[in-house]
Amino acid sequence: MKNDSKKRSLVDKAVDVFDLPGEVISGMPKLTVTGNRRVHIECHKGILEYDHNAIVVNGGSQLVKLRGEELEICSMTADELLIKGFIVSIEFD
């Protein structure tokens, strides 16, 4: 567990020093949020939970939890995901 946090710290430092996008180095998901109606997620690892009020996405290093109303997955590829609806919150675990 300690080595994992050391590795994460080194990755974070490399991202800052070399001014690289975090998702390129560490496999973190990249979210593009348009208002409260649309979320585009890149570098996802799958859907863990899905209904019209909550969607939980495996982001590899963290979970992305979207909560709202009338949420729907409009398109999905192996590494990209488009979610539309009335988004109330986005949480990271």
WODADA-V231391 format. One record per pair of residues at least 6 apart in sequence whose ideal C-beta (glycine too) atoms are under 7 Angstrom apart, sorted by the first residue. I is the first residue (numbers start at 1). J is the second residue. Records with the same first field share a line. If there is no record, write none. Layout:
BEGIN
I->J  J
END
This chain:
BEGIN
11->25  26
14->25
15->22  25
22->28
23->29  30  42  43
26->61
27->43  60  61
28->43  59  60  61
29->41  42  43  44  59  60  64
30->42  43
31->39  41  64
32->40
33->39
36->86  87
37->84  86  87
38->84
39->66  83  87
40->82
41->57  64  80  81
42->79  80
43->60  79
44->57  58  59  79  81
45->58  59  60
46->58
47->55  57
48->56  57  58
49->55  56
50->73
52->70  71
53->67  68  69  71
54->65  66  67
55->66  71  83
56->63  65
57->64  81
62->92  93
63->93
64->90  92
65->91  93
66->83  87  90
67->88  89
68->85  86  87  88
69->85  86
70->85  86
71->83  85
72->84  85
73->81  83
74->82  83  84
75->82
END
